[in-house]
Amino acid sequence: MYKVLDRYKSPSDIKLMSSKELQDLSEDIREFLIHSISKTGGHLASNLGVVELTISLYKVFNMEEDKVIWDVGHQSYVHKILTGRKDQFNSLRKFNGLSGFPKRCESKYDCFETGHSSTSISAGLGIARARDIKKEDFNVISIIGDGALTGGMALEALNDLGFNKTKMIIILNDNQMSISQNVGGLSSYLSKLRVDPGYRKIKNDFNNTLEKVIFGKNIVSSLNKIKDGIKQMIMPGMIFEEMGIKYLGPIDGHNIKEVSEVLSAAKDIDGPVIIHTLTQKGKGYEVAEDNPNKYHGVGPFNYESGEILGKSSGKTYSSAFGEEMISLAEKDDRVVAITAAMPDGTGLKNFSKIYKNRFFDVGIAEQHGATLAAGLASEGMKPVFAVYSTFLQRAYDQVIHDVCIQNLPVVFAIDRAGIVGEDGETHQGIFDISYLNLVPNITIIAPKCVEELKVMLRWAIDYNKGPVAIRYPRGGDLKDIDICSMKTICKGKWEIIDEGEKVAIIATGKMVQHAIKVKEILKNKGLNPKIINASFIKPLDYSIIEELVGENYNIITVEDNVITGGLGESILSYVNEINGKVNIKNLGFNDNFVPHGDLDNLYSMSNLHPEGIAEEILKTIG
């Protein structure tokens, strides 16, 4: 089926291929990616954009020794194909299958695990310095995208790298700029000239000779000033040069010959180098080229038409959030929305069009987003920071220092709370209750259904006594479940969903829906549990807890968060405080990172599916 890919065996094969074979290999890989991801889903557009770049890396470097770190890591599919994992792509992102990100346990060629952005330069710098301390000899290459470069951590690493002059290569994969033939051609020529050994020798000899002449130093200084002035006008990478990092580019990231030549030259430079490559997301698949955001992370789709298959027609939490934000902004011109490069994912795309002057996409900069919200709140605005649970972790200090200490009325709309499925450990939102629970002044709430999110968002916007975090899951509600939204909210008050005897299930967020199904299972076994919606995670409803203790209920807590530091432990702590003598069982995720896979498998693995919860309850009450 494939011209070259079918006979490809190992990374060393690429070094022996002709230019024609390399081009055929790139076409084969694109075809394979489109066919494979159309069946499994995954990150398509970003991987189609780095095919030639990845092949060039394998042509120039020795992958048995050299280290490549992929920032974020979702664009590492080509790397995985070239390192012997092609035949595993039918299991991509499935439970116990191939990860969608680099995994050290998966291959010796995955030297560092990534999942969040802006980390590759720091990691690469650490690896390079370990190499130098141990007096080893290998190349370190960190690949980072133009979006990830907005992260403060990447700039911190560049500052360190440029100052200390550690030898490593950074590839800036810029897929936002179109390739300008004039600028690109001139810059490519200048880059080749600057790294050419003959040019460097002439330049050094010329400077050394002049410095021996009486007026030579002044001439060299003047020439350098002229050179720097010209570079400022024509070289777009002067910011890197000023930081002490040699800049090469921009070059066409889809031209294997050009990329390979510049990579080969960069290897011989004794110090830090950044190579600016221009690529196109979705390259080679028209529907992905036209709409790269849609095909960034995509479910299974029709290969011929690009139509996404099995897309849920039900309302999602993100879409409900976006709708309510527009409604709230219409009524109150103090309402503003903030996102960190996720307007589509968080449901704010339409808001951004309608209220352009009240929408702030800060890029991949969650720390800045949190403190920006604090600044807005300090001036009487009503900021809502929509952010995935796993990414809010990156702004933890700002949440504490800039928001909570000042008790500012910032609303954190925490999307993708709980497990998210196929993206795995780096993206599961199972820590937010724990890491927010211990911070003074913040209120934490969770809707039990999609419509309830709207009610909670309205309440949070009107609440002016401090910050509020609303956590809600990916996707929508469970099918075949009858559940109604609360109409009003009172701080610290829970909702009795259904009365019962002997056993009380206290669940929060989407786990309330699981609890309702658990009741149906247990009724068939002669048990009739009481179902309680812990809509407020902080503060707790102390009066309900006291009632349950007084009536000697067995208490089962259920949350889609790690048990340590979560809702259940807060309830257990309060029961101990009032010297309660009741049986309590906390259910949630154990002290492990949750791997990638579909939600059903992941819930089942942790006994948080309805059948598993019912089984745990029966064990608990004997």
C-alpha positions as CSV (number, residue, x, y, z in Angstrom):
1,M,0.0,0.0,0.0
2,Y,2.8,2.4,0.9
3,K,5.8,3.2,-1.3
4,V,8.4,3.4,1.5
5,L,6.7,3.0,4.8
6,D,6.0,-0.7,4.4
7,R,9.7,-1.5,4.1
8,Y,10.8,0.9,6.8
9,K,12.4,-0.9,9.7
10,S,14.4,1.5,12.0
11,P,15.6,5.1,12.3
12,S,18.9,4.2,10.6
13,D,17.0,3.5,7.4
14,I,16.3,7.2,6.9
15,K,20.0,8.0,6.6
16,L,20.3,5.8,3.5
17,M,17.3,7.1,1.7
18,S,17.5,9.3,-1.4
19,S,15.6,12.7,-1.6
20,K,12.9,11.0,-3.6
21,E,12.5,8.2,-1.0
22,L,12.3,10.8,1.8
23,Q,9.6,12.6,0.0
24,D,7.7,9.4,-0.6
25,L,8.1,8.5,3.1
26,S,6.6,11.8,4.1
27,E,3.6,11.2,1.8
28,D,3.2,7.7,3.2
29,I,3.2,8.9,6.8
30,R,0.6,11.5,6.0
31,E,-1.6,9.0,4.4
32,F,-1.1,6.6,7.3
33,L,-1.9,9.2,9.9
34,I,-5.1,10.3,8.2
35,H,-6.4,6.8,7.8
36,S,-5.4,5.7,11.3
37,I,-6.7,8.7,13.2
38,S,-9.9,8.7,11.2
39,K,-10.6,5.4,13.0
40,T,-9.3,6.1,16.5
41,G,-9.4,9.8,16.8
42,G,-6.4,11.8,18.1
43,H,-4.3,14.9,17.4
44,L,-4.4,15.1,13.6
45,A,-3.6,18.7,12.4
46,S,-0.5,19.2,14.5
47,N,1.1,15.9,13.4
48,L,0.4,16.5,9.7
49,G,2.3,19.7,10.2
50,V,5.6,18.1,11.5
51,V,6.1,15.2,9.1
52,E,9.1,16.6,7.1
53,L,10.5,18.2,10.3
54,T,10.5,14.9,12.1
55,I,12.0,13.0,9.1
56,S,14.8,15.6,8.9
57,L,15.6,15.1,12.6
58,Y,16.0,11.4,12.0
59,K,18.1,12.0,8.9
60,V,20.6,14.3,10.7
61,F,20.7,13.0,14.3
62,N,21.6,9.6,15.8
63,M,18.4,8.7,17.6
64,E,20.2,5.9,19.5
65,E,22.1,8.5,21.4
66,D,20.7,12.0,20.7
67,K,17.7,13.2,22.8
68,V,14.6,14.9,21.4
69,I,12.0,16.5,23.7
70,W,8.6,17.3,22.2
71,D,6.9,20.2,23.9
72,V,3.2,19.3,24.8
73,G,3.9,16.0,23.0
74,H,0.7,15.7,21.0
75,Q,2.7,16.2,17.8
76,S,4.9,13.1,18.5
77,Y,2.9,10.6,16.3
78,V,5.4,10.8,13.5
79,H,8.2,10.2,15.9
80,K,6.3,7.1,17.2
81,I,5.8,5.8,13.7
82,L,9.5,6.1,13.0
83,T,10.5,4.4,16.3
84,G,8.7,1.1,15.7
85,R,5.2,1.8,16.9
86,K,3.3,2.0,13.7
87,D,1.5,-1.3,14.2
88,Q,0.2,-0.1,17.6
89,F,-1.7,2.9,16.2
90,N,-5.0,0.9,16.1
91,S,-4.8,1.2,19.9
92,L,-4.0,4.9,20.0
93,R,-5.3,6.6,23.2
94,K,-7.3,3.5,24.1
95,F,-7.2,1.8,27.5
96,N,-3.9,-0.1,27.8
97,G,-3.0,1.1,24.3
98,L,-0.6,3.5,22.7
99,S,-0.4,6.9,24.4
100,G,-1.1,10.0,22.5
101,F,2.0,11.6,24.2
102,P,5.6,10.6,24.7
103,K,5.9,7.9,27.4
104,R,9.2,6.7,28.8
105,C,7.8,3.3,29.6
106,E,6.6,2.9,26.0
107,S,9.9,3.4,24.1
108,K,13.6,4.1,24.8
109,Y,13.2,6.8,22.2
110,D,10.9,8.8,24.4
111,C,13.5,10.4,26.7
112,F,11.1,12.8,28.5
113,E,7.3,12.8,29.1
114,T,5.3,15.8,28.2
115,G,1.6,16.8,28.1
116,H,1.5,20.4,29.2
117,S,3.1,23.2,27.1
118,S,6.3,25.3,27.5
119,T,8.3,22.6,29.3
120,S,10.7,21.3,26.6
121,I,13.4,23.9,26.8
122,S,13.8,23.5,30.6
123,A,13.8,19.7,30.3
124,G,16.3,19.8,27.4
125,L,18.5,22.2,29.3
126,G,18.5,19.8,32.3
127,I,19.4,16.9,30.1
128,A,22.2,18.9,28.3
129,R,23.7,19.9,31.6
130,A,23.6,16.4,33.0
131,R,25.4,15.3,29.8
132,D,28.1,17.9,30.3
133,I,28.6,17.0,34.0
134,K,29.0,13.4,33.1
135,K,31.3,14.3,30.2
136,E,29.0,12.5,27.7
137,D,28.7,13.4,24.0
138,F,25.2,13.6,22.4
139,N,22.9,16.3,21.0
140,V,19.8,17.6,22.8
141,I,17.0,19.0,20.7
142,S,13.9,20.6,22.1
143,I,10.9,21.2,19.8
144,I,8.5,24.0,20.9
145,G,5.6,25.6,19.1
146,D,5.0,29.3,18.7
147,G,2.0,29.1,21.0
148,A,3.9,27.3,23.7
149,L,6.6,30.0,23.5
150,T,4.1,32.4,25.1
151,G,4.4,30.4,28.3
152,G,6.5,32.2,30.9
153,M,8.4,29.0,31.7
154,A,9.7,28.8,28.1
155,L,11.0,32.4,28.4
156,E,12.6,31.7,31.8
157,A,14.4,28.7,30.2
158,L,15.6,30.8,27.2
159,N,17.0,33.4,29.6
160,D,19.0,30.8,31.5
161,L,20.1,29.1,28.3
162,G,21.3,32.3,26.7
163,F,23.2,33.4,29.8
164,N,25.0,30.2,30.4
165,K,25.6,29.2,26.8
166,T,24.8,25.5,27.2
167,K,25.1,23.6,23.9
168,M,21.6,22.5,22.7
169,I,19.3,23.0,19.8
170,I,15.8,24.5,20.0
171,I,13.4,24.1,17.0
172,L,10.7,26.7,17.0
173,N,7.8,25.0,15.1
174,D,5.9,28.1,13.9
175,N,2.6,27.0,12.3
176,Q,0.9,30.4,12.6
177,M,2.9,32.3,10.0
178,S,2.6,31.9,6.2
179,I,5.9,31.2,4.4
180,S,7.0,34.4,2.7
181,Q,9.2,33.5,-0.2
182,N,11.2,36.7,-0.2
183,V,11.8,36.9,3.6
184,G,12.2,33.2,4.0
185,G,14.7,32.9,1.1
186,L,16.9,35.8,2.4
187,S,16.8,34.6,5.9
188,S,17.6,31.0,4.8
189,Y,20.6,32.3,2.9
190,L,21.9,34.4,5.8
191,S,21.5,31.5,8.2
192,K,23.5,29.2,5.9
193,L,26.1,31.9,5.5
194,R,26.4,32.5,9.3
195,V,26.9,28.8,10.1
196,D,29.2,28.0,7.2
197,P,32.6,27.0,8.6
198,G,34.5,28.9,5.9
199,Y,32.5,32.1,6.7
200,R,33.1,31.7,10.4
201,K,36.9,31.2,9.8
202,I,37.2,34.3,7.6
203,K,35.2,36.3,10.1
204,N,37.3,35.3,13.0
205,D,40.6,35.8,11.1
206,F,39.5,39.2,10.0
207,N,38.6,40.3,13.5
208,N,41.8,38.9,15.0
209,T,43.9,40.7,12.4
210,L,42.2,44.0,12.9
211,E,42.5,43.8,16.7
212,K,46.3,43.6,16.3
213,V,46.3,46.9,14.3
214,I,46.3,50.2,16.3
215,F,42.9,51.3,15.2
216,G,41.6,47.8,14.7
217,K,39.5,47.5,17.9
218,N,37.6,50.7,17.0
219,I,37.0,49.4,13.4
220,V,35.7,46.0,14.8
221,S,33.4,47.8,17.2
222,S,32.0,50.0,14.5
223,L,31.5,47.1,12.1
224,N,29.7,45.1,14.8
225,K,27.4,48.1,15.4
226,I,26.6,48.3,11.7
227,K,26.1,44.6,11.5
228,D,23.7,44.6,14.5
229,G,21.8,47.5,12.9
230,I,21.3,45.6,9.7
231,K,20.3,42.5,11.6
232,Q,17.7,44.4,13.5
233,M,16.1,45.4,10.2
234,I,16.2,42.1,8.4
235,M,16.5,39.4,11.0
236,P,13.3,38.5,12.9
237,G,15.2,36.6,15.5
238,M,17.1,39.4,17.2
239,I,15.4,38.9,20.5
240,F,17.0,35.4,20.7
241,E,20.4,36.8,19.5
242,E,20.2,39.5,22.3
243,M,19.5,36.7,24.8
244,G,22.7,34.9,23.7
245,I,21.1,32.3,21.5
246,K,22.1,32.0,17.8
247,Y,19.0,32.3,15.6
248,L,18.7,30.5,12.3
249,G,15.7,31.0,10.0
250,P,12.9,31.2,9.3
251,I,13.1,28.2,7.0
252,D,10.5,26.1,5.3
253,G,9.7,23.3,7.7
254,H,8.2,21.1,4.9
255,N,11.5,21.2,2.9
256,I,13.5,18.2,4.1
257,K,16.7,19.2,2.3
258,E,16.6,22.7,3.7
259,V,15.8,21.7,7.2
260,S,18.4,18.9,7.1
261,E,21.1,21.3,6.0
262,V,20.4,23.8,8.8
263,L,20.1,21.0,11.4
264,S,23.5,19.7,10.3
265,A,25.1,23.1,10.5
266,A,23.5,23.7,13.9
267,K,25.1,20.5,15.3
268,D,28.6,22.0,14.8
269,I,27.8,25.2,16.7
270,D,29.3,25.1,20.2
271,G,26.5,26.8,22.1
272,P,22.7,27.3,22.1
273,V,20.9,27.5,18.7
274,I,17.3,28.2,17.9
275,I,16.0,27.2,14.4
276,H,12.8,28.9,13.3
277,T,10.8,26.6,11.0
278,L,7.5,27.6,9.3
279,T,5.0,24.8,9.0
280,Q,1.3,24.4,8.2
281,K,-1.1,22.6,10.6
282,G,-3.1,20.0,8.8
283,K,-0.6,19.9,5.9
284,G,-1.7,17.5,3.1
285,Y,-5.4,17.0,4.2
286,E,-7.5,19.8,2.9
287,V,-10.2,19.9,5.5
288,A,-7.6,20.0,8.3
289,E,-5.7,22.7,6.5
290,D,-8.9,24.8,6.2
291,N,-9.9,24.2,9.8
292,P,-6.8,23.2,11.9
293,N,-8.5,24.0,15.2
294,K,-11.4,21.6,14.5
295,Y,-8.9,18.8,13.6
296,H,-6.4,19.6,16.4
297,G,-7.8,17.0,18.7
298,V,-10.6,15.1,16.9
299,G,-12.7,12.0,17.3
300,P,-13.1,9.3,14.6
301,F,-14.1,10.9,11.2
302,N,-14.9,9.9,7.7
303,Y,-11.7,9.8,5.7
304,E,-13.2,11.0,2.4
305,S,-15.3,13.9,3.7
306,G,-13.7,14.7,7.0
307,E,-17.1,14.5,8.7
308,I,-16.6,13.8,12.4
309,L,-18.5,10.6,13.4
310,G,-20.6,9.9,16.5
311,K,-20.6,13.5,17.7
312,S,-23.0,13.9,20.6
313,S,-26.1,15.9,19.8
314,G,-26.7,16.6,23.5
315,K,-25.7,19.8,25.2
316,T,-22.3,19.9,26.9
317,Y,-21.2,21.7,30.0
318,S,-18.9,23.8,28.0
319,S,-21.6,24.9,25.6
320,A,-24.0,25.7,28.4
321,F,-21.3,27.7,30.1
322,G,-20.7,29.7,26.9
323,E,-24.4,30.4,26.4
324,E,-24.9,31.6,30.0
325,M,-21.8,33.8,29.8
326,I,-23.3,35.6,26.8
327,S,-26.6,36.0,28.7
328,L,-24.8,37.4,31.8
329,A,-22.7,39.8,29.7
330,E,-25.8,41.2,28.0
331,K,-27.3,42.1,31.4
332,D,-24.1,43.3,33.1
333,D,-21.3,45.2,31.3
334,R,-18.9,44.3,34.1
335,V,-18.8,40.7,33.1
336,V,-15.6,39.7,31.3
337,A,-14.2,36.4,30.1
338,I,-10.6,35.2,30.1
339,T,-9.2,32.0,28.5
340,A,-5.7,30.7,28.0
341,A,-5.7,29.8,24.3
342,M,-8.9,27.7,24.7
343,P,-11.8,29.8,23.3
344,D,-13.3,26.9,21.5
345,G,-12.7,24.2,24.1
346,T,-14.2,26.3,26.9
347,G,-17.3,27.4,25.0
348,L,-16.3,31.0,24.7
349,K,-16.0,31.3,20.9
350,N,-19.3,33.0,20.4
351,F,-18.7,35.3,23.4
352,S,-15.4,36.4,21.9
353,K,-17.3,37.5,18.7
354,I,-20.1,39.3,20.5
355,Y,-18.1,41.0,23.3
356,K,-14.7,41.5,21.7
357,N,-13.7,44.2,24.2
358,R,-14.6,42.0,27.2
359,F,-12.9,38.9,26.0
360,F,-9.2,38.2,26.7
361,D,-7.3,35.3,25.3
362,V,-4.0,35.4,27.1
363,G,-2.4,32.6,25.2
364,I,-0.8,29.7,26.9
365,A,-0.2,31.7,30.1
366,E,-2.4,30.5,32.9
367,Q,-0.4,32.3,35.6
368,H,-1.0,35.6,33.8
369,G,-4.6,34.8,33.2
370,A,-5.3,34.3,36.9
371,T,-3.6,37.5,38.0
372,L,-5.2,39.4,35.1
373,A,-8.5,38.3,36.5
374,A,-7.4,39.5,40.0
375,G,-6.5,42.9,38.6
376,L,-9.9,43.2,36.8
377,A,-11.7,42.2,40.0
378,S,-9.9,44.8,42.1
379,E,-11.3,47.5,39.8
380,G,-14.9,46.3,40.1
381,M,-15.2,44.1,37.1
382,K,-16.6,40.6,37.2
383,P,-14.0,38.3,35.6
384,V,-14.6,34.7,34.7
385,F,-11.5,32.7,34.0
386,A,-12.5,29.6,31.9
387,V,-9.7,27.1,32.3
388,Y,-9.2,23.3,32.2
389,S,-8.7,21.7,35.6
390,T,-5.3,20.3,34.6
391,F,-4.1,23.7,33.4
392,L,-5.3,25.7,36.4
393,Q,-2.6,23.7,38.3
394,R,-0.1,25.9,36.4
395,A,-1.4,29.0,38.1
396,Y,-1.7,27.7,41.7
397,D,0.5,30.4,43.2
398,Q,-1.5,33.1,41.5
399,V,-4.8,31.6,42.8
400,I,-3.4,31.8,46.3
401,H,-1.3,34.9,46.3
402,D,-3.1,37.2,43.9
403,V,-6.8,36.1,44.2
404,C,-7.5,34.4,47.5
405,I,-5.3,36.4,49.9
406,Q,-7.0,39.6,48.6
407,N,-10.3,37.8,48.7
408,L,-11.2,39.1,45.2
409,P,-14.4,38.1,43.5
410,V,-12.9,36.1,40.6
411,V,-14.9,33.2,39.2
412,F,-12.8,30.2,38.1
413,A,-14.9,28.2,35.6
414,I,-13.0,24.9,35.8
415,D,-13.7,22.8,32.8
416,R,-12.7,19.2,32.3
417,A,-12.8,18.5,36.0
418,G,-12.7,14.8,36.8
419,I,-11.4,12.3,34.2
420,V,-11.2,13.4,30.6
421,G,-10.3,10.0,29.0
422,E,-8.0,9.6,26.1
423,D,-5.4,12.3,26.8
424,G,-4.4,10.4,30.0
425,E,-2.3,11.3,33.1
426,T,-1.3,14.8,32.1
427,H,-4.8,15.9,31.4
428,Q,-7.1,14.2,33.9
429,G,-8.6,16.9,36.2
430,I,-8.6,14.9,39.4
431,F,-6.7,17.2,41.7
432,D,-8.6,20.5,41.7
433,I,-10.8,19.8,44.7
434,S,-7.7,18.9,46.7
435,Y,-5.5,21.7,45.7
436,L,-8.2,24.3,46.1
437,N,-9.7,22.9,49.3
438,L,-6.9,24.0,51.5
439,V,-6.8,27.6,50.3
440,P,-8.7,30.1,52.6
441,N,-11.4,32.4,51.2
442,I,-12.3,30.3,48.1
443,T,-15.7,28.7,47.6
444,I,-15.9,25.5,45.6
445,I,-19.1,24.3,43.9
446,A,-20.1,21.7,41.3
447,P,-23.2,21.3,39.3
448,K,-24.9,17.8,39.1
449,C,-26.1,18.4,35.6
450,V,-25.6,20.7,32.6
451,E,-28.5,23.0,33.3
452,E,-27.4,23.5,36.9
453,L,-24.1,25.0,35.7
454,K,-26.1,28.0,34.4
455,V,-27.7,28.5,37.8
456,M,-24.4,28.2,39.6
457,L,-22.7,30.6,37.2
458,R,-25.4,33.2,37.8
459,W,-24.9,32.8,41.6
460,A,-21.1,33.0,41.3
461,I,-21.3,36.2,39.3
462,D,-23.6,37.8,41.9
463,Y,-21.5,36.6,44.9
464,N,-19.1,39.4,45.8
465,K,-17.6,38.1,49.0
466,G,-14.7,36.3,47.5
467,P,-13.5,33.9,44.8
468,V,-15.7,31.1,43.5
469,A,-14.5,27.9,41.7
470,I,-17.1,26.0,39.7
471,R,-15.9,22.6,38.6
472,Y,-17.6,20.6,35.9
473,P,-16.7,17.7,33.6
474,R,-16.0,17.2,30.0
475,G,-19.0,16.4,27.7
476,G,-22.6,16.2,28.8
477,D,-25.0,14.3,31.2
478,L,-25.4,10.5,31.3
479,K,-28.1,9.1,29.0
480,D,-31.3,7.7,30.3
481,I,-31.3,9.6,33.6
482,D,-34.0,11.9,35.0
483,I,-32.4,14.8,36.8
484,C,-33.5,18.3,37.4
485,S,-31.5,21.4,38.1
486,M,-31.8,23.4,41.3
487,K,-33.6,26.7,40.8
488,T,-31.9,28.6,43.6
489,I,-28.6,28.3,45.5
490,C,-27.9,29.0,49.1
491,K,-24.2,29.1,50.1
492,G,-23.2,26.0,52.0
493,K,-26.5,24.1,51.5
494,W,-26.8,20.7,49.9
495,E,-29.7,19.2,48.1
496,I,-31.6,16.1,49.1
497,I,-32.2,14.3,45.8
498,D,-34.0,11.3,47.3
499,E,-34.8,10.1,50.8
500,G,-33.7,6.7,52.1
501,E,-32.7,4.7,55.1
502,K,-29.5,3.4,56.7
503,V,-27.2,4.5,53.9
504,A,-26.5,8.0,52.7
505,I,-24.6,8.6,49.5
506,I,-23.1,12.1,49.4
507,A,-22.0,12.7,45.9
508,T,-20.7,15.8,44.1
509,G,-20.9,17.0,40.5
510,K,-21.5,14.4,37.8
511,M,-21.1,11.7,40.4
512,V,-24.6,12.5,41.6
513,Q,-25.8,11.0,38.4
514,H,-23.8,7.8,39.2
515,A,-25.4,7.8,42.7
516,I,-28.9,7.9,41.2
517,K,-28.1,4.8,39.2
518,V,-26.5,3.2,42.3
519,K,-29.8,3.6,44.1
520,E,-31.6,1.7,41.3
521,I,-29.1,-1.2,41.7
522,L,-29.3,-1.3,45.5
523,K,-33.1,-1.2,45.6
524,N,-33.0,-4.6,43.9
525,K,-30.8,-5.8,46.7
526,G,-33.1,-4.6,49.5
527,L,-31.3,-1.3,50.2
528,N,-32.8,2.2,49.8
529,P,-30.0,4.7,50.2
530,K,-30.5,8.4,50.7
531,I,-29.0,10.5,47.8
532,I,-27.5,13.9,48.6
533,N,-26.1,16.4,46.1
534,A,-23.0,18.0,47.7
535,S,-23.3,21.1,45.5
536,F,-21.0,23.0,47.8
537,I,-17.7,21.3,48.3
538,K,-16.4,24.2,50.3
539,P,-18.0,25.1,52.7
540,L,-19.7,21.8,53.6
541,D,-23.3,21.6,54.7
542,Y,-22.6,20.9,58.4
543,S,-26.2,20.6,59.4
544,I,-26.9,17.7,57.0
545,I,-23.7,15.9,58.2
546,E,-24.8,16.3,61.8
547,E,-28.3,15.0,61.0
548,L,-26.8,11.9,59.3
549,V,-24.5,11.3,62.3
550,G,-27.4,11.7,64.7
551,E,-29.5,9.2,62.8
552,N,-26.6,6.7,62.6
553,Y,-26.4,6.6,58.8
554,N,-23.7,4.7,57.0
555,I,-22.1,7.5,55.0
556,I,-20.6,6.9,51.5
557,T,-18.9,9.9,49.8
558,V,-18.4,9.8,46.0
559,E,-16.3,12.3,44.0
560,D,-14.4,12.3,40.7
561,N,-11.2,13.6,42.4
562,V,-8.4,11.9,44.3
563,I,-9.5,10.8,47.8
564,T,-6.6,12.6,49.5
565,G,-7.7,16.1,50.3
566,G,-11.0,15.8,48.6
567,L,-14.7,16.1,49.6
568,G,-14.8,12.8,51.5
569,E,-11.8,13.6,53.7
570,S,-13.3,17.0,54.5
571,I,-16.6,15.2,55.6
572,L,-14.6,12.6,57.6
573,S,-12.6,15.3,59.3
574,Y,-15.8,17.1,60.4
575,V,-17.4,13.9,61.7
576,N,-14.3,13.3,63.8
577,E,-14.4,16.8,65.0
578,I,-17.9,16.4,66.4
579,N,-17.0,12.9,67.7
580,G,-19.4,11.1,65.4
581,K,-19.6,7.3,65.7
582,V,-20.7,6.3,62.2
583,N,-19.3,4.2,59.4
584,I,-17.8,6.3,56.6
585,K,-16.4,5.2,53.3
586,N,-14.7,7.7,50.9
587,L,-14.8,6.8,47.2
588,G,-12.8,8.6,44.6
589,F,-9.5,8.1,42.7
590,N,-6.7,6.4,44.7
591,D,-3.2,7.7,45.1
592,N,-2.3,6.9,41.4
593,F,-2.2,8.8,38.2
594,V,-5.1,7.7,36.0
595,P,-4.0,6.5,32.5
596,H,-5.5,7.2,29.2
597,G,-8.6,5.3,28.0
598,D,-12.3,5.7,27.5
599,L,-14.4,7.0,30.4
600,D,-16.2,3.7,31.0
601,N,-13.0,1.8,31.4
602,L,-11.4,4.4,33.6
603,Y,-14.5,4.6,36.0
604,S,-14.6,0.8,36.1
605,M,-10.9,0.6,36.9
606,S,-11.4,2.8,39.9
607,N,-14.7,1.3,41.0
608,L,-16.5,4.6,40.3
609,H,-19.0,3.3,37.9
610,P,-22.5,2.6,39.3
611,E,-21.9,-1.1,39.7
612,G,-18.6,-0.6,41.4
613,I,-20.0,2.0,43.8
614,A,-22.9,-0.3,44.7
615,E,-20.4,-3.1,45.4
616,E,-18.3,-0.9,47.6
617,I,-21.4,0.1,49.6
618,L,-22.4,-3.5,50.1
619,K,-18.9,-4.3,51.4
620,T,-18.9,-1.2,53.7
621,I,-22.2,-2.1,55.5
622,G,-21.3,-5.8,55.7
